[in-house]
Amino acid sequence: MKSKSKSTLMRSVALHALLTPLAIIWLFPLWMMFIFSTMPDYGIFSPDIILTPSTGFFDNVRNLQADTNFFGALTISIGVAVIYTFLSVLLTSMAGWALARYRFLGQSIVIGIILGTITLPYSVVVIPQFIMVARDFKLANTWIALIVPPLFNSLGVLFMRQAFSMMPGELFDAARVEGVKEWQIFLRIALPLARPTMAALAIILFLVSWNNYLWPLLINSKPGMMTAPVALGTLIGLTKVSWGGIMAGAVMLTAPILIVFVLLQRHFIAGIAAGAIK
């Protein structure tokens, strides 16, 4: 037993010795982003290597807010990301449930089309999507244009289909025998069982919406409808670039994501593992 415990300890030490430098390498750019966010523009390009924070973070934040109304854009990003995540998880769960638990004509064709859409580059879709939303539906500069067009997520549908396929069919058959309606089976039995997978998918979709830059840039031309990434992009001008403001904004955009991932990483890992193992 002692030799086995010693062997386990040595493996743990070796693993930490390998992973610690990798973690430092991964965290170093984030640390430097924070350092740059506390420095004025001229300090960022100083030839000296500075690894400790300065005192200019709040000055950069004030300049950022004055130039872009960043906190207003941040509010829009939060609202869009939360609504998009909720609706997309709900729709992908419904689609995944239908594909996993019902048999209908053309089911394999539908699954094939969904798989095919994953291979399409977004640049192929974005121009027709923009023309349809902005010109045909007249929805430019609206919340609907920001939230609704990206709602369908092929990977999310397949992710939820896999999760529902792994559940025992006898459980749902027993519920039907008891007279439980289909929508109650979905809401009260299937969704609670798929909670880890839904949590992982929600984190992924929230990140997709939070970091989305191209579509909000195209569909919105009013300053009052800018999302936070688009607002940061406006700081890059032809003659002046507010690097301190960009770094401060990047810190405020990155910190919530890191906090959410650290708090929910257990659910994220469990959901990924549940969707990957059958």
Residue frames relative to the residue before (quaternion, step in Angstrom):
aa qw qx qy qz dx dy dz
M 1.0000 0.0000 0.0000 0.0000 0.00 0.00 0.00
K 0.6468 0.5257 -0.3168 0.4527 3.57 1.03 -0.85
S 0.6608 0.5022 -0.3083 0.4649 3.57 0.97 -0.86
K 0.6388 0.5157 -0.3226 0.4710 3.58 1.05 -0.76
S 0.6548 0.5002 -0.3097 0.4746 3.60 0.97 -0.82
K 0.6466 0.5137 -0.3169 0.4665 3.57 1.01 -0.80
S 0.6412 0.5211 -0.3178 0.4652 3.59 1.01 -0.80
T 0.6453 0.5109 -0.3166 0.4716 3.59 1.00 -0.83
L 0.6471 0.5176 -0.3161 0.4619 3.57 1.01 -0.82
M 0.6557 0.5089 -0.3170 0.4588 3.59 0.94 -0.82
R 0.6396 0.5113 -0.3264 0.4722 3.59 1.00 -0.79
S 0.6458 0.5182 -0.3200 0.4604 3.57 1.01 -0.81
V 0.6532 0.5046 -0.3125 0.4701 3.59 0.96 -0.85
A 0.6577 0.5055 -0.3110 0.4639 3.59 0.94 -0.86
L 0.6484 0.5165 -0.3191 0.4594 3.57 0.99 -0.84
H 0.6759 0.4767 -0.2993 0.4758 3.59 0.90 -0.86
A 0.6273 0.5325 -0.3391 0.4560 3.59 1.05 -0.70
L 0.6680 0.4796 -0.2979 0.4848 3.59 1.12 -0.62
L 0.7417 0.4477 -0.2359 0.4402 3.56 0.86 -0.98
T 0.5835 0.6074 -0.3841 0.3783 3.61 1.05 -0.60
P 0.6743 0.4579 -0.3265 0.4786 3.68 0.82 -0.77
L 0.6265 0.5269 -0.3438 0.4601 3.60 1.04 -0.69
A 0.6429 0.5152 -0.3208 0.4672 3.58 1.02 -0.78
I 0.6415 0.5155 -0.3239 0.4668 3.58 1.00 -0.80
I 0.6408 0.5191 -0.3240 0.4636 3.59 0.96 -0.84
W 0.6740 0.4907 -0.2965 0.4659 3.59 0.99 -0.82
L 0.7169 0.4576 -0.2522 0.4616 3.59 0.97 -0.84
F 0.5424 0.6624 -0.4013 0.3256 3.60 1.11 -0.55
P 0.6646 0.4797 -0.3413 0.4601 3.69 0.82 -0.75
L 0.6283 0.5220 -0.3419 0.4645 3.60 1.06 -0.67
W 0.6437 0.5132 -0.3201 0.4689 3.56 1.01 -0.79
M 0.6676 0.4883 -0.3059 0.4715 3.59 0.95 -0.82
M 0.5878 0.5500 -0.3698 0.4640 3.60 1.10 -0.58
F 0.6574 0.4912 -0.3058 0.4828 3.56 0.99 -0.83
I 0.6298 0.5279 -0.3365 0.4598 3.60 0.97 -0.80
F 0.6780 0.4871 -0.2958 0.4644 3.59 0.87 -0.92
S 0.6378 0.5405 -0.3396 0.4309 3.59 1.06 -0.64
T 0.6823 0.4611 -0.2852 0.4906 3.60 1.24 -0.32
M 0.6601 0.5048 -0.2922 0.4733 3.59 1.29 0.02
P 0.5120 -0.6064 0.4917 0.3582 3.60 -1.16 0.44
D 0.7148 -0.4703 0.2943 0.4257 3.57 -1.23 0.35
Y 0.6874 0.4834 -0.3030 0.4494 3.58 0.88 -0.87
G 0.6346 0.5456 -0.3353 0.4327 3.60 1.14 -0.57
I 0.5856 0.5941 -0.3762 0.4032 3.57 1.12 -0.59
F 0.7548 0.3630 -0.1933 0.5111 3.58 1.03 -0.78
S 0.3190 0.7489 -0.5115 0.2752 3.56 1.19 0.49
P 0.4989 -0.6651 0.4553 0.3184 3.63 -0.97 0.73
D 0.5871 0.5755 -0.3755 0.4280 3.59 1.21 -0.34
I 0.3940 -0.6905 0.5566 0.2412 3.55 -1.15 0.70
I 0.0356 -0.8090 0.5855 -0.0377 3.57 -0.49 1.21
L 0.0931 -0.8267 0.5549 -0.0020 3.55 -0.68 1.15
T 0.6644 0.4609 -0.3055 0.5027 3.59 1.28 0.12
P 0.5710 -0.6224 0.4034 0.3520 3.62 -1.03 0.69
S 0.3328 -0.6958 0.5984 0.2171 3.52 -1.27 0.55
T 0.5921 -0.6003 0.4216 0.3337 3.58 -1.23 -0.35
G 0.5686 0.6595 -0.3573 0.3378 3.60 1.20 0.17
F 0.3279 0.7782 -0.4960 0.2024 3.61 1.20 0.24
F 0.7167 0.4465 -0.2733 0.4608 3.58 0.76 -0.97
D 0.5808 0.5473 -0.3791 0.4683 3.60 1.16 -0.45
N 0.6572 0.4967 -0.3057 0.4774 3.57 0.98 -0.83
V 0.6359 0.5218 -0.3294 0.4635 3.58 1.04 -0.75
R 0.6500 0.5066 -0.3195 0.4678 3.59 0.97 -0.82
N 0.6567 0.4920 -0.3129 0.4784 3.59 0.96 -0.80
L 0.6304 0.5359 -0.3261 0.4572 3.57 1.04 -0.79
Q 0.6713 0.4909 -0.2947 0.4706 3.57 0.93 -0.89
A 0.6577 0.5102 -0.3113 0.4585 3.59 0.99 -0.80
D 0.7086 0.4654 -0.2672 0.4582 3.60 1.00 -0.76
T 0.8509 0.1996 -0.0425 0.4841 3.59 0.92 -0.85
N 0.3177 -0.7149 0.5347 0.3195 3.63 1.19 -0.33
F 0.0259 0.8761 -0.4806 0.0297 3.51 0.95 1.00
F 0.6551 0.5203 -0.3341 0.4342 3.60 0.94 -0.76
G 0.6072 0.5226 -0.3529 0.4833 3.58 1.13 -0.55
A 0.6550 0.4944 -0.3022 0.4849 3.58 1.00 -0.84
L 0.6303 0.5323 -0.3309 0.4580 3.57 1.07 -0.73
T 0.6225 0.5335 -0.3314 0.4669 3.58 1.07 -0.73
I 0.6466 0.5055 -0.3145 0.4768 3.58 0.99 -0.84
S 0.6452 0.5206 -0.3251 0.4549 3.60 0.95 -0.83
I 0.6496 0.5083 -0.3220 0.4647 3.59 0.94 -0.83
G 0.6709 0.5027 -0.3024 0.4536 3.58 0.88 -0.94
V 0.6692 0.4951 -0.2979 0.4671 3.57 0.91 -0.93
A 0.6790 0.5000 -0.3018 0.4449 3.59 0.86 -0.93
V 0.6689 0.4965 -0.3103 0.4581 3.61 0.91 -0.85
I 0.6862 0.4705 -0.2921 0.4717 3.60 0.83 -0.96
Y 0.6486 0.5206 -0.3180 0.4552 3.57 0.95 -0.89
T 0.6638 0.5106 -0.3150 0.4465 3.59 0.88 -0.91
F 0.6643 0.5065 -0.3100 0.4540 3.59 0.87 -0.92
L 0.7089 0.4581 -0.2733 0.4615 3.59 0.78 -1.02
S 0.6736 0.5027 -0.3096 0.4446 3.58 0.92 -0.86
V 0.6359 0.5079 -0.3335 0.4760 3.61 0.99 -0.76
L 0.6513 0.5149 -0.3177 0.4579 3.59 0.98 -0.81
L 0.6981 0.4691 -0.2778 0.4641 3.60 0.85 -0.96
T 0.6718 0.4789 -0.3095 0.4728 3.60 0.91 -0.82
S 0.6170 0.5283 -0.3498 0.4669 3.60 1.10 -0.60
M 0.6501 0.5071 -0.3172 0.4686 3.58 0.96 -0.82
A 0.6688 0.4872 -0.3006 0.4744 3.58 0.94 -0.88
G 0.6592 0.5082 -0.3088 0.4602 3.59 0.96 -0.84
W 0.6276 0.5307 -0.3275 0.4660 3.58 1.08 -0.73
A 0.6654 0.5054 -0.3056 0.4565 3.56 0.92 -0.90
L 0.6991 0.4675 -0.2770 0.4648 3.58 0.94 -0.87
A 0.6986 0.4777 -0.2774 0.4548 3.59 1.10 -0.61
R 0.8239 0.3037 -0.1094 0.4658 3.58 0.92 -0.89
Y 0.7210 0.3639 -0.2549 0.5317 3.61 1.20 -0.06
R 0.2491 -0.7402 0.6060 0.1514 3.54 -1.20 0.61
F 0.1203 0.7939 -0.5824 0.1267 3.57 -0.72 1.05
L 0.6447 -0.5369 0.3827 0.3869 3.55 -1.25 0.47
G 0.8158 0.2210 -0.1837 0.5019 3.56 -0.84 0.99
Q 0.3228 0.7761 -0.4937 0.2229 3.59 1.22 0.28
S 0.6701 0.4957 -0.3060 0.4600 3.58 0.90 -0.88
I 0.6167 0.5360 -0.3447 0.4622 3.58 1.11 -0.65
V 0.6424 0.5208 -0.3198 0.4623 3.57 0.97 -0.86
I 0.6583 0.4959 -0.3110 0.4732 3.58 0.92 -0.87
G 0.6413 0.5255 -0.3195 0.4588 3.59 1.01 -0.79
I 0.6459 0.5082 -0.3225 0.4697 3.59 1.00 -0.80
I 0.6436 0.5157 -0.3231 0.4641 3.58 0.98 -0.83
L 0.6461 0.5022 -0.3158 0.4802 3.58 0.99 -0.81
G 0.6553 0.5283 -0.3149 0.4385 3.57 1.02 -0.80
T 0.6368 0.5423 -0.3429 0.4275 3.59 1.02 -0.70
I 0.5657 0.5933 -0.3936 0.4160 3.60 1.17 -0.45
T 0.6862 0.4972 -0.2849 0.4480 3.58 1.05 -0.74
L 0.5667 0.6078 -0.3929 0.3938 3.61 1.20 -0.28
P 0.3944 -0.6924 0.5396 0.2719 3.63 -0.81 0.86
Y 0.5696 -0.6219 0.4140 0.3425 3.56 -1.03 0.78
S 0.5964 0.5870 -0.3589 0.4134 3.59 1.11 -0.62
V 0.6126 0.5430 -0.3535 0.4527 3.61 1.18 -0.46
V 0.7284 0.4519 -0.2231 0.4642 3.57 1.06 -0.79
V 0.6299 0.6246 -0.3456 0.3061 3.55 0.97 -0.89
I 0.6651 0.5085 -0.3282 0.4374 3.64 0.93 -0.75
P 0.6678 0.4535 -0.3235 0.4937 3.68 0.82 -0.79
Q 0.6282 0.5355 -0.3370 0.4529 3.57 1.03 -0.73
F 0.6523 0.5108 -0.3116 0.4654 3.58 0.96 -0.84
I 0.6528 0.5119 -0.3180 0.4591 3.61 0.92 -0.88
M 0.6698 0.5006 -0.3057 0.4553 3.58 0.91 -0.90
V 0.7219 0.4472 -0.2653 0.4566 3.60 0.81 -0.96
A 0.7554 0.4145 -0.2247 0.4550 3.58 0.80 -1.00
R 0.7700 0.3627 -0.2056 0.4830 3.60 0.84 -0.92
D 0.7505 0.4134 -0.2320 0.4605 3.59 0.77 -1.01
F 0.7843 0.3196 -0.1676 0.5046 3.59 0.87 -0.94
K 0.3127 -0.7825 0.4878 0.2279 3.62 1.28 -0.21
L 0.4305 0.7253 -0.4333 0.3176 3.57 0.98 0.85
A 0.3322 0.7497 -0.5130 0.2538 3.60 1.19 0.32
N 0.8268 0.1939 -0.1790 0.4968 3.55 -1.18 0.71
T 0.5750 0.5391 -0.4073 0.4613 3.57 0.99 0.84
W 0.6104 -0.5472 0.4278 0.3807 3.55 -1.29 0.39
I 0.5951 0.5714 -0.3654 0.4311 3.58 1.06 -0.68
A 0.6645 0.5056 -0.3065 0.4570 3.58 0.95 -0.86
L 0.6609 0.5059 -0.3112 0.4588 3.58 1.08 -0.65
I 0.7720 0.4044 -0.1838 0.4546 3.57 0.95 -0.90
V 0.7429 0.4891 -0.2598 0.3761 3.57 0.66 -1.13
P 0.6818 0.5148 -0.3467 0.3873 3.70 0.63 -0.91
P 0.7426 0.3897 -0.2750 0.4702 3.68 0.86 -0.68
L 0.3796 0.7775 -0.4616 0.1958 3.62 1.23 -0.03
F 0.6853 0.4716 -0.3101 0.4601 3.60 0.89 -0.86
N 0.0130 -0.7988 0.5992 -0.0515 3.53 -0.73 1.12
S 0.3595 -0.7725 0.4835 0.2005 3.57 -0.31 1.27
L 0.6626 0.5061 -0.3173 0.4518 3.55 0.89 -0.88
G 0.6407 0.5275 -0.3245 0.4539 3.58 1.04 -0.76
V 0.6276 0.5333 -0.3327 0.4594 3.59 1.02 -0.79
L 0.6904 0.4614 -0.2815 0.4807 3.59 0.85 -0.92
F 0.6037 0.5645 -0.3413 0.4475 3.57 1.10 -0.72
M 0.7106 0.4353 -0.2539 0.4911 3.57 0.87 -0.98
R 0.5912 0.5589 -0.3681 0.4501 3.60 1.07 -0.63
Q 0.6517 0.5052 -0.3145 0.4703 3.56 0.96 -0.83
A 0.6504 0.5223 -0.3198 0.4494 3.59 0.95 -0.84
F 0.6963 0.4583 -0.2787 0.4770 3.60 0.89 -0.89
S 0.6183 0.5546 -0.3476 0.4351 3.61 1.08 -0.63
M 0.6541 0.5293 -0.3060 0.4454 3.58 1.13 -0.62
M 0.5897 0.5868 -0.3726 0.4111 3.60 1.19 -0.36
P 0.5357 -0.6411 0.4343 0.3367 3.63 -1.00 0.73
G 0.4337 -0.7187 0.4861 0.2431 3.57 -0.75 1.05
E 0.5701 0.6095 -0.3853 0.3937 3.58 1.14 -0.57
L 0.5966 0.5768 -0.3609 0.4257 3.58 1.10 -0.65
F 0.7012 0.4449 -0.2673 0.4888 3.58 0.91 -0.90
D 0.6120 0.5393 -0.3528 0.4585 3.60 1.08 -0.66
A 0.6399 0.5190 -0.3234 0.4653 3.57 1.01 -0.78
A 0.6425 0.5144 -0.3237 0.4668 3.56 1.02 -0.75
R 0.6426 0.5116 -0.3273 0.4671 3.60 1.01 -0.74
V 0.6237 0.5371 -0.3375 0.4568 3.57 1.04 -0.77
E 0.6785 0.4829 -0.2780 0.4787 3.56 1.09 -0.73
G 0.5743 -0.6329 0.3610 0.3731 3.57 1.26 0.00
V 0.3960 0.7081 -0.4903 0.3183 3.59 1.22 0.34
K 0.4371 -0.7091 0.4906 0.2556 3.57 -0.87 0.95
E 0.6709 -0.5376 0.3353 0.3852 3.54 -1.24 0.57
W 0.6840 0.4816 -0.3072 0.4538 3.58 0.87 -0.86
Q 0.6249 0.5192 -0.3397 0.4740 3.58 1.15 -0.52
I 0.6042 0.5398 -0.3511 0.4693 3.56 1.08 -0.70
F 0.6716 0.5023 -0.2955 0.4575 3.56 0.94 -0.91
L 0.7476 0.4258 -0.2330 0.4533 3.57 0.76 -1.05
R 0.7964 0.3658 -0.1666 0.4518 3.59 0.84 -0.96
I 0.7535 0.3383 -0.2050 0.5251 3.59 1.18 -0.40
A 0.7441 0.4301 -0.2463 0.4480 3.58 0.64 -1.15
L 0.6964 0.4900 -0.2965 0.4324 3.60 0.76 -0.96
P 0.6540 0.4876 -0.3466 0.4630 3.66 0.86 -0.71
L 0.6466 0.5098 -0.3285 0.4627 3.60 1.04 -0.69
A 0.7210 0.4274 -0.2372 0.4911 3.58 1.12 -0.67
R 0.2953 0.8085 -0.4775 0.1761 3.59 1.23 0.23
P 0.6581 0.4888 -0.3498 0.4534 3.70 0.83 -0.74
T 0.6578 0.4989 -0.3139 0.4689 3.58 0.96 -0.81
M 0.6480 0.5095 -0.3164 0.4693 3.58 0.99 -0.80
A 0.6285 0.5314 -0.3396 0.4552 3.61 1.02 -0.72
A 0.6578 0.4966 -0.3094 0.4743 3.57 0.96 -0.87
L 0.6626 0.4985 -0.3045 0.4689 3.58 0.94 -0.87
A 0.6315 0.5378 -0.3364 0.4458 3.59 1.00 -0.78
I 0.6406 0.5147 -0.3289 0.4653 3.60 0.97 -0.79
I 0.6610 0.5092 -0.3062 0.4583 3.57 0.93 -0.91
L 0.6929 0.4720 -0.2833 0.4656 3.59 0.86 -0.95
F 0.6144 0.5342 -0.3515 0.4622 3.59 1.04 -0.68
L 0.6474 0.5079 -0.3146 0.4732 3.57 0.99 -0.80
V 0.6278 0.5384 -0.3349 0.4516 3.58 0.98 -0.83
S 0.7003 0.4508 -0.2715 0.4824 3.58 0.86 -0.93
W 0.6524 0.5387 -0.3171 0.4286 3.58 0.92 -0.88
N 0.7601 0.3757 -0.1953 0.4929 3.59 0.98 -0.83
N 0.4426 0.7170 -0.4524 0.2922 3.59 1.26 -0.11
Y 0.0839 -0.8233 0.5613 0.0038 3.57 -0.74 1.07
L 0.6984 0.5174 -0.2999 0.3933 3.58 0.75 -1.04
W 0.7112 0.4661 -0.2875 0.4408 3.61 0.73 -1.00
P 0.6680 0.4631 -0.3302 0.4797 3.68 0.82 -0.74
L 0.6157 0.5416 -0.3514 0.4519 3.60 1.08 -0.61
L 0.6995 0.4740 -0.2747 0.4589 3.59 0.95 -0.84
I 0.7691 0.4263 -0.2116 0.4266 3.56 0.77 -1.05
N 0.7501 0.3356 -0.2037 0.5321 3.62 1.18 -0.37
S 0.0927 -0.8005 0.5913 0.0310 3.56 -0.86 1.00
K 0.6026 0.5549 -0.3611 0.4457 3.60 1.26 -0.18
P 0.5152 -0.6508 0.4495 0.3302 3.64 -0.89 0.83
G 0.6599 0.5380 -0.3151 0.4192 3.59 1.04 -0.67
M 0.7115 0.4163 -0.2558 0.5050 3.60 1.25 -0.21
M 0.3935 0.7286 -0.4769 0.2946 3.60 1.20 0.28
T 0.3349 -0.6794 0.6086 0.2363 3.53 -1.17 0.66
A 0.7075 -0.4981 0.2967 0.4041 3.56 -1.23 0.40
P 0.6586 0.4875 -0.3490 0.4548 3.69 0.83 -0.73
V 0.6463 0.5037 -0.3245 0.4725 3.60 1.01 -0.74
A 0.6270 0.5332 -0.3353 0.4585 3.58 1.02 -0.77
L 0.6389 0.5109 -0.3298 0.4712 3.58 1.00 -0.74
G 0.6415 0.5482 -0.3251 0.4269 3.57 1.01 -0.78
T 0.6182 0.5601 -0.3516 0.4249 3.60 1.11 -0.57
L 0.5810 0.5899 -0.3814 0.4110 3.62 1.19 -0.27
I 0.6201 0.5000 -0.3480 0.4944 3.58 1.25 -0.20
G 0.0147 -0.8261 0.5611 -0.0493 3.56 -0.24 1.30
L 0.6889 -0.4760 0.3490 0.4208 3.55 -1.33 -0.01
T 0.8010 0.2556 -0.1158 0.5288 3.57 1.01 -0.78
K 0.7946 0.1858 -0.0923 0.5706 3.61 1.18 -0.39
V 0.0681 -0.7642 0.6407 0.0289 3.51 -1.10 0.82
S 0.2622 -0.7742 0.5598 0.1359 3.56 -0.68 1.13
W 0.1481 -0.8434 0.5120 0.0684 3.54 0.26 1.30
G 0.6293 0.5370 -0.3416 0.4461 3.59 1.00 -0.73
G 0.6604 0.4920 -0.3000 0.4814 3.57 0.99 -0.82
I 0.6344 0.5261 -0.3302 0.4602 3.59 1.00 -0.78
M 0.6726 0.4864 -0.3015 0.4692 3.58 0.91 -0.87
A 0.6408 0.5117 -0.3315 0.4666 3.61 0.98 -0.77
G 0.6607 0.4925 -0.3045 0.4776 3.58 0.96 -0.82
A 0.6391 0.5246 -0.3291 0.4561 3.59 1.00 -0.77
V 0.6247 0.5261 -0.3376 0.4681 3.59 1.06 -0.72
M 0.6849 0.4787 -0.2889 0.4671 3.59 0.92 -0.89
L 0.6560 0.4842 -0.3167 0.4846 3.60 1.15 -0.48
T 0.7029 0.4795 -0.2673 0.4523 3.58 1.06 -0.73
A 0.6231 0.5942 -0.3502 0.3688 3.59 0.92 -0.85
P 0.6765 0.4786 -0.3371 0.4468 3.68 0.75 -0.81
I 0.6360 0.5315 -0.3369 0.4466 3.58 1.01 -0.76
L 0.6579 0.4997 -0.3141 0.4677 3.60 0.93 -0.83
I 0.6485 0.5156 -0.3191 0.4602 3.57 0.97 -0.83
V 0.6611 0.5049 -0.3077 0.4619 3.58 0.90 -0.93
F 0.6737 0.4929 -0.3090 0.4557 3.58 0.90 -0.88
V 0.6453 0.5131 -0.3337 0.4572 3.61 0.95 -0.80
L 0.6909 0.4807 -0.2840 0.4593 3.59 0.93 -0.86
L 0.7928 0.3132 -0.1428 0.5030 3.59 1.03 -0.79
Q 0.3484 0.7742 -0.4848 0.2102 3.59 1.21 0.19
R 0.5875 0.5715 -0.3777 0.4307 3.60 1.08 -0.60
H 0.6806 0.4654 -0.2852 0.4888 3.58 0.93 -0.89
F 0.6272 0.5490 -0.3354 0.4390 3.57 1.04 -0.77
I 0.6876 0.4693 -0.2823 0.4769 3.57 0.85 -0.98
A 0.6471 0.5134 -0.3241 0.4612 3.60 0.98 -0.81
G 0.6662 0.5013 -0.3081 0.4582 3.59 0.97 -0.79
I 0.6370 0.5120 -0.3250 0.4758 3.58 0.99 -0.80
A 0.6720 0.4908 -0.3008 0.4659 3.60 0.91 -0.89
A 0.6545 0.5161 -0.3187 0.4513 3.59 0.99 -0.79
G 0.7056 0.4560 -0.2694 0.4708 3.57 1.03 -0.72
A 0.6940 0.4922 -0.2727 0.4492 3.57 1.20 -0.44
I 0.7422 0.3654 -0.2024 0.5240 3.59 1.15 -0.53
K 0.0841 -0.7953 0.5998 0.0259 3.55 -0.77 0.98
